[in-house]
Amino acid sequence: MISLAFTKGQGTGNDFVLFTDPDGEIDLSPAQIRALCDRRFGVGADGVIRAVRSRALPEGAAALAEEPEAEWFMDYWNADGTPAEMCGNGVRVYAHYLISEGLVPAERSDTLPIGTRAGVKDVLQTSSGYTVDLGPWRLAPERLVAARGLDVARPGLGIDLGNPHLVVALADPGELDALELHRAPAMDPAPERGANVEFVVAEEPLLQHGAACIRMRVHERGVGETQSCGTGAAAAALAFRHWGGEGMPTSWRVEVPGGRLQVRMFPTATGEHVSLGGPAELVYSGTIELA
């Protein structure tokens, strides 16, 4: 048995089990991760985040090569025990955890670089939570998406943010509410690594107080339907702007079942980046025995 000290955290309802392992000495198996995330017999979460120093694991070498100050790596695992490249809500909660646990100085006013399997992500603490620069993005191939509650398969626009997404536009809120996302949508052709699938509708009116407003539900690969998906919110905003063409705004508000997220697109010397802002909360801490 292993006795694991953990903290439960959430960002717009996307919830995580976090634990500290600075030197990479705790190697949880996929079965142990599934047990932690089980909502009946475990703590319950959409994923597990290990706080580990970048130098302590092979994936961290690339992060340190990209940014030598990326001391901490977000070792993120989906609820089904599979590793994931990144999580937009998770990286905000992780930054809050590092600060709250005293692993990084609480008084720092600049961005906090965090290593992930999708590269280094810079997180900034704000008055309303945390904002993360998700970095560059790119269009990916379209695929047909079929889901329970849809009368016919719909085209999904591929958006790659370091992790893969398919964004499906729906005609009205009724279609969005009718979806049954307890089963994974079918994608044709099926992506080799799978994909998160976002179903989105525009709010009425679309433009409110200088921002475009959309509403989203998501099925996350390796998890199921979640209350929120940070990179999914960014992908949904990027897809809508792509469909809208010239004149679409760069500031977006994305309503998810678990709350509200802010997305912004902005130019950099290396191309366009997209940022994600929203709350992060640590709910409780405890200890659990794992077989």
C-alpha distance (Angstrom), angle and dihedral (degrees) to the residues before:
residue distance angle dihedral
M1 . . .
I2 3.78 . .
S3 3.79 122.6 .
L4 3.80 107.6 -145.0
A5 3.80 123.6 -166.7
F6 3.80 107.8 -149.7
T7 3.78 144.4 169.8
K8 3.80 125.3 -143.5
G9 3.81 115.0 -138.7
Q10 3.80 137.3 172.9
G11 3.79 142.0 -169.7
T12 3.83 115.7 -163.3
G13 3.80 88.5 -23.9
N14 3.81 95.8 -51.3
D15 3.81 97.7 125.1
F16 3.79 133.6 -159.7
V17 3.80 143.2 -176.4
L18 3.81 108.9 -132.4
F19 3.79 128.6 -169.3
T20 3.79 136.1 171.7
D21 3.80 121.0 -117.4
P22 3.84 105.5 154.8
D23 3.80 97.0 176.6
G24 3.80 98.2 38.1
E25 3.80 96.2 -112.0
I26 3.83 98.0 136.6
D27 3.80 111.0 74.5
L28 3.80 106.9 -178.3
S29 3.79 116.4 -159.9
P30 3.82 121.8 -130.0
A31 3.83 87.9 -107.3
Q32 3.82 91.2 54.7
I33 3.80 90.9 48.4
R34 3.80 90.2 51.0
A35 3.81 89.4 49.5
L36 3.82 91.9 51.3
C37 3.80 92.0 49.7
D38 3.81 95.4 45.3
R39 3.81 106.8 116.9
R40 3.80 94.2 -152.2
F41 3.80 105.0 39.0
G42 3.82 102.6 19.1
V43 3.79 138.4 38.6
G44 3.81 92.9 -75.1
A45 3.79 124.0 -128.1
D46 3.78 147.0 145.2
G47 3.79 90.1 -116.9
V48 3.81 149.1 -15.8
I49 3.81 124.5 -109.1
R50 3.79 120.9 -163.0
A51 3.81 115.8 -159.3
V52 3.80 101.3 -141.6
R53 3.80 132.0 156.0
S54 3.79 113.0 -105.7
R55 3.80 91.8 -125.4
A56 3.82 90.5 59.6
L57 3.80 98.7 67.7
P58 3.81 136.5 41.8
E59 3.83 95.2 -116.7
G60 3.78 89.2 56.7
A61 3.79 93.2 65.3
A62 3.80 91.3 73.4
A63 3.81 90.5 49.1
L64 3.81 92.3 52.7
A65 3.80 90.9 46.5
E66 3.80 89.1 53.6
E67 3.82 95.1 42.8
P68 3.83 120.3 5.9
E69 3.82 90.3 -159.6
A70 3.82 92.7 60.5
E71 3.81 90.9 105.0
W72 3.82 95.2 159.1
F73 3.80 126.9 58.3
M74 3.81 124.5 -157.0
D75 3.81 102.3 -135.3
Y76 3.80 97.7 -165.9
W77 3.81 126.6 -173.0
N78 3.80 128.4 -177.2
A79 3.79 121.1 -123.3
D80 3.82 90.8 -100.8
G81 3.81 91.2 59.9
T82 3.80 97.9 -102.3
P83 3.82 122.3 127.7
A84 3.81 119.2 -113.7
E85 3.77 130.8 -155.7
M86 3.80 97.7 -131.6
C87 3.79 145.9 -26.2
G88 3.80 121.5 -149.0
N89 3.80 95.3 -155.9
G90 3.79 91.2 38.3
V91 3.80 95.3 55.0
R92 3.83 90.7 53.6
V93 3.80 91.6 49.4
Y94 3.81 89.0 45.4
A95 3.81 91.8 53.4
H96 3.82 89.3 50.4
Y97 3.81 89.6 49.5
L98 3.82 93.1 50.6
I99 3.81 90.7 51.5
S100 3.82 94.8 43.2
E101 3.82 92.2 49.2
G102 3.80 92.0 49.4
L103 3.79 92.3 -117.0
V104 3.80 89.7 128.1
P105 3.83 126.5 24.8
A106 3.79 112.7 -84.8
E107 3.80 92.0 -150.0
R108 3.81 96.2 61.1
S109 3.80 112.0 123.0
D110 3.81 99.1 -172.6
T111 3.78 128.1 77.0
L112 3.80 120.9 -69.9
P113 3.83 112.7 -132.8
I114 3.80 112.7 -143.4
G115 3.80 125.4 -171.9
T116 3.80 118.3 -130.0
R117 3.80 135.8 165.4
A118 3.82 85.8 -101.4
G119 3.81 94.1 54.7
V120 3.80 133.7 -89.4
K121 3.81 116.4 -33.5
D122 3.81 121.7 -160.9
V123 3.81 114.8 -141.0
L124 3.80 124.9 -165.8
Q125 3.81 125.0 -165.6
T126 3.81 112.5 -131.1
S127 3.80 136.7 -179.2
S128 3.82 90.5 -96.1
G129 3.80 100.7 39.3
Y130 3.78 130.2 -72.4
T131 3.80 136.1 -33.9
V132 3.80 121.5 -154.5
D133 3.78 127.6 -163.8
L134 3.79 101.1 -134.1
G135 3.80 90.0 -168.1
P136 3.80 127.7 -138.7
W137 3.77 124.6 -13.1
R138 3.79 136.6 -163.7
L139 3.76 140.1 -160.1
A140 3.81 116.2 -104.5
P141 3.83 131.3 -165.9
E142 3.79 120.3 -64.6
R143 3.80 117.7 -115.6
L144 3.78 134.8 -174.8
V145 3.79 113.6 -106.1
A146 3.80 124.5 -158.0
A147 3.81 121.4 -172.3
R148 3.78 136.5 169.5
G149 3.80 107.6 -91.2
L150 3.81 95.4 33.3
D151 3.80 116.4 105.3
V152 3.82 93.2 -147.2
A153 3.79 136.7 8.0
R154 3.80 113.9 -85.7
P155 3.81 131.4 -151.8
G156 3.79 115.0 -100.5
L157 3.80 121.6 -155.6
G158 3.79 113.4 -135.4
I159 3.81 116.0 -129.3
D160 3.81 120.7 179.1
L161 3.81 116.9 -157.5
G162 3.78 95.1 162.6
N163 3.79 85.6 -68.5
P164 3.82 122.6 58.0
H165 3.82 125.9 -102.4
L166 3.79 137.9 177.7
V167 3.80 115.6 -159.1
V168 3.82 119.6 -158.0
A169 3.82 120.9 -167.3
L170 3.81 115.7 -145.0
A171 3.79 128.2 -159.3
D172 3.80 100.9 -125.5
P173 3.82 144.0 -6.6
G174 3.79 90.8 -95.8
E175 3.80 90.9 65.1
L176 3.79 90.2 49.5
D177 3.81 93.2 49.9
A178 3.83 92.5 47.5
L179 3.81 94.6 59.1
E180 3.80 118.1 114.3
L181 3.79 103.9 -151.4
H182 3.80 100.0 169.3
R183 3.81 84.6 101.0
A184 3.78 122.2 55.7
P185 3.81 115.0 -102.0
A186 3.80 114.9 -113.6
M187 3.82 115.4 -115.2
D188 3.81 123.6 -158.7
P189 2.94 114.0 -129.2
A190 3.79 93.2 22.2
P191 3.83 112.9 -127.0
E192 3.79 113.7 -118.4
R193 3.83 92.7 -128.2
G194 3.78 95.6 32.6
A195 3.80 120.3 -121.7
N196 3.77 144.2 -124.5
V197 3.81 108.8 -109.8
E198 3.81 120.0 -146.5
F199 3.82 122.6 -166.3
V200 3.79 111.7 -160.9
V201 3.81 141.8 -176.4
A202 3.79 129.9 -176.0
E203 3.78 119.7 -112.4
E204 3.80 119.6 -124.0
P205 2.95 110.7 -86.2
L206 3.78 98.7 23.0
L207 3.82 94.5 -151.7
Q208 3.80 116.0 58.3
H209 3.81 123.8 168.0
G210 3.79 93.4 -20.3
A211 3.82 96.4 -48.0
A212 3.78 132.4 94.6
C213 3.81 112.1 -122.5
I214 3.80 126.8 -149.3
R215 3.79 136.4 165.5
M216 3.81 124.3 -136.0
R217 3.79 145.7 -173.4
V218 3.79 121.6 -170.4
H219 3.78 142.7 -162.0
E220 3.80 108.7 -154.6
R221 3.79 119.1 -152.4
G222 3.78 111.7 -112.0
V223 3.81 92.2 14.4
G224 3.81 115.6 49.6
E225 3.79 128.2 -135.2
T226 3.79 110.5 -8.9
Q227 3.78 133.6 -170.4
S228 3.79 89.5 -115.4
C229 3.80 144.9 -5.2
G230 3.79 118.1 -158.4
T231 3.78 99.8 -161.2
G232 3.81 86.9 39.8
A233 3.81 90.5 57.7
A234 3.80 89.3 51.2
A235 3.82 91.0 47.8
A236 3.81 91.1 50.0
A237 3.81 92.2 51.7
L238 3.81 91.7 46.2
A239 3.80 91.0 50.2
F240 3.80 93.4 50.0
R241 3.79 91.4 48.7
H242 3.81 89.3 49.1
W243 3.80 91.3 51.6
G244 3.81 92.2 45.4
G245 3.80 95.1 50.9
E246 3.80 125.5 -169.9
G247 3.77 116.5 17.5
M248 3.81 97.1 27.9
P249 3.82 113.2 134.5
T250 3.80 126.3 -109.3
S251 3.83 94.5 -139.4
W252 3.80 118.5 76.8
R253 3.78 138.0 178.3
V254 3.79 115.6 -152.3
E255 3.80 120.0 -164.1
V256 3.81 114.3 -154.0
P257 3.82 129.0 175.0
G258 3.81 89.3 -98.0
G259 3.80 98.6 48.9
R260 3.79 141.3 -76.7
L261 3.81 133.1 -38.6
Q262 3.80 131.1 -169.9
V263 3.80 121.5 -138.8
R264 3.80 126.1 -171.3
M265 3.79 132.3 -179.8
F266 3.80 118.1 -151.2
P267 3.82 138.0 169.8
T268 3.81 123.2 -109.5
A269 3.79 134.2 178.1
T270 3.80 89.1 -97.4
G271 3.81 97.3 45.0
E272 3.78 137.9 -78.1
H273 3.82 118.9 -27.0
V274 3.78 129.7 -168.4
S275 3.81 126.1 -143.7
L276 3.80 131.8 -157.7
G277 3.79 125.1 -152.8
G278 3.78 130.3 -172.7
P279 3.79 147.4 113.8
A280 3.80 128.4 -59.3
E281 3.79 125.4 -165.4
L282 3.79 137.2 -179.9
V283 3.79 107.8 -143.0
Y284 3.80 106.3 -173.6
S285 3.80 144.2 -33.2
G286 3.78 131.6 -132.8
T287 3.79 147.7 138.0
I288 3.79 127.1 -96.9
E289 3.80 131.8 -171.5
L290 3.80 114.0 -130.7
A291 3.78 124.4 -165.3
